[in-house]
Amino acid sequence: MNKQERITIYGLIISLIIALFVNFVNAGCCTDFCFESFRAECPTDTYIQNQCKNLESCTLGCCIDEHGFQHNKFPQERCIINGGVFKSTCESLSVCKIN
């Protein structure tokens, strides 16, 4: 490998590292389903330049839907938008035993 080829390869490697770093720094939260992502991967108006775990709307808890079913580890805002009742934890359910 000659000197010019090595310079080209090193340049490509450095460019790749810079691109990965810039994307990592620009990662944020898609608030529609509270997942870490980049602006280009989120639907319009759902991207926030912050980690999901730092957003109140993405607080995970128990969502009780209109039928009374409990959904654990559900994002707070998504629960409320869907007409559910949000609580910090789900209540323990008794399990029926067949004798």
C-alpha positions in Angstrom: 0.0 0.0 0.0 1.5 3.3 -1.0 1.5 6.5 1.0 -1.5 8.1 -0.9 -3.7 5.0 -0.3 -2.8 5.1 3.4 -3.7 8.8 3.6 -7.0 8.1 1.9 -7.9 5.2 4.2 -6.9 7.2 7.3 -9.0 10.1 6.0 -12.1 7.8 5.6 -11.6 6.4 9.0 -11.4 9.8 10.6 -14.5 11.0 8.7 -16.4 7.9 9.9 -15.4 8.5 13.5 -16.4 12.2 13.3 -19.8 11.2 11.7 -20.5 8.6 14.4 -19.6 11.1 17.2 -21.8 13.9 15.7 -24.8 11.4 15.4 -24.2 10.2 19.0 -24.1 13.7 20.4 -27.3 14.6 18.4 -29.3 11.7 19.7 -32.5 12.6 21.5 -35.9 11.2 22.3 -38.8 10.3 20.0 -41.6 11.2 22.4 -44.4 9.3 20.6 -43.2 6.0 22.0 -40.3 7.2 24.2 -37.3 5.7 22.5 -33.8 7.1 22.0 -33.2 8.0 18.4 -32.1 10.7 15.9 -34.2 13.5 14.5 -34.4 11.9 11.0 -35.8 8.7 12.5 -38.7 10.3 14.4 -42.1 11.3 13.0 -42.6 15.1 12.7 -42.8 17.1 15.9 -42.0 14.2 18.2 -38.2 14.7 18.6 -36.7 16.3 21.6 -33.0 16.9 22.1 -32.9 15.1 25.5 -32.8 11.6 26.8 -36.2 10.0 27.2 -35.4 9.1 30.9 -35.2 12.8 31.6 -38.7 13.6 30.3 -41.8 13.5 32.5 -43.9 12.5 29.5 -41.7 9.4 29.2 -41.9 8.4 32.9 -42.7 4.7 32.9 -45.5 3.3 35.1 -48.8 1.5 35.0 -51.5 2.4 32.5 -55.0 1.3 33.3 -56.9 1.2 30.0 -60.6 1.7 29.5 -61.3 -2.0 30.1 -59.5 -2.0 33.4 -56.4 -3.9 32.1 -53.1 -2.9 33.6 -50.1 -2.3 31.3 -46.8 -2.2 33.2 -43.8 0.0 32.1 -46.0 2.2 29.9 -45.0 5.8 29.0 -47.1 8.4 31.0 -48.1 10.7 28.1 -48.9 7.8 25.7 -51.2 6.4 28.4 -53.1 9.6 28.9 -53.4 10.3 25.2 -55.0 6.9 24.8 -57.6 7.6 27.5 -55.9 5.6 30.2 -55.3 6.3 33.9 -51.6 6.5 34.8 -50.2 5.4 38.1 -46.6 4.9 39.3 -47.0 1.2 39.8 -49.5 -1.5 38.9 -51.5 -3.1 41.7 -50.8 -6.8 42.5 -53.4 -9.0 41.0 -54.6 -12.1 42.8 -54.2 -15.3 40.8 -57.0 -17.8 40.9 -55.9 -21.3 41.7 -57.7 -24.4 40.6 -57.9 -27.1 43.3 
